[in-house]
Amino acid sequence: MEVRLNNIPKLDEYVIRLVVLNERMLGYIYPDKTSFVVALAVESGDCVSLLDAINMRRYVSFDDKVRLATERDFDDFNVCFEGFRNDPMYMYNKGTEPIYLQ
C-alpha cells in the first residue's frame, strides 16, 4: 500500500511540471516523485540562503497549494525561462488563469 502525502497525480509520460508552491517557491515536480518540489527559487522573505535554496526539496502535504507556473512567475522569481520554453520535457501554464494541481 502506497502512502500519499498529497493529491498531486503521477504522470505516465516523463514530463517535469514547473510549479509554484504556496506562492513562495518556484520549482519543479518529477512525474513519478510527486511528494516533493525541487526549488528553482525561493521568495526573498524566506529564511534560506540562495546556496541552500538551489536544489532544495520541499515535501508537499495536503495543506499546500501547488499550481502550474507561468512565464510571469519566472519573471517574478527572477529566473530565466528561456531554457524551459517550448521544450516538450516541461509542463507549465501557457495561459493566465491558474491551474491548480492540488
N, C-alpha and C positions, 0 to 999 in steps of 0.2 A: 504494500500500500504506500503510495506516494503522499507525503505531507506537503500541502500547499501553503505558502506564505502569503500569496496574493491571488488575484483573479486574472492576471495577465496571461493570455493564451500563448501556448507554444506554437511555433510555426513548423511546417513540414519542410519547406524550402529554406535554403540558407540566405536569409535576409536579415541584416542588422537594423534594428529600429533605433532611430535617433529620437531621443525623448527629452522632455523637461520633467523633472521630479519636484513636486511641491513648489513650483515656480522659483526654486532656489538653486537647482543644479541642472546643467545641460550635460547629457551623457548618451550612452547607448546601451541597448539590451541585445545580447546574443539570442538567436532564435530558440535555442534549446536550454538556455540558462536564464529563465525569467525571474529568478528570485533576487537578482540584484541589478543595479545600474552602475556602469563604469563611468566615472566622471571625465568629461572633457573640460568643464569649467564649473566653478562654484561661485555663487553670489558673493560679492566682496565683503558683505557683513558677517559671513560665517567665520568662525574662529579656526581657520585652517590656512596654512601657507600654500602658495602656488605649488611648491615642490611636493607637498603632501597630497594636494588635490589631483595631480596628474595620475591617472590610472587608479584612483581611489574607488573602492567598491562601496556601495551603499545598499544594504538589504532593503527590499521593498515589502512593506507589510500591507495588510488590508486597509489601514487608515491612510495610506499615502495616495496622493493624486498623481497620476502619470498620464501625460499626453504626448502625442507625436510632436516633435519640434518643427518649427517653420524656419525659413531663411531669416526672418526677422529675429527669431530667438538667437541665432548665431551672431547677428549684429549686436543684440542686447547684451550678450555674454562676451563680446569681443573675441569671437572665434571665427577664423576664416572658413567660409562654406564651400569654397571652390573645389576642393577635393571630393566632396560628397555629392555635388550637383550632377544629376543625370547618370549616376553610377547605379546600375541595377542591383548592386550588393546592398544598398542602403534604402530604407523606407523612411520617409518623412512626410509631413503635411505640406502639400503644394498649394493649399488654399489659405483662407484667412480664418475660417471658423475652427475652433478647437476640436480635435478628435481625441477623446479620452480612451485610454486602454483599460483604465480602472478608475 
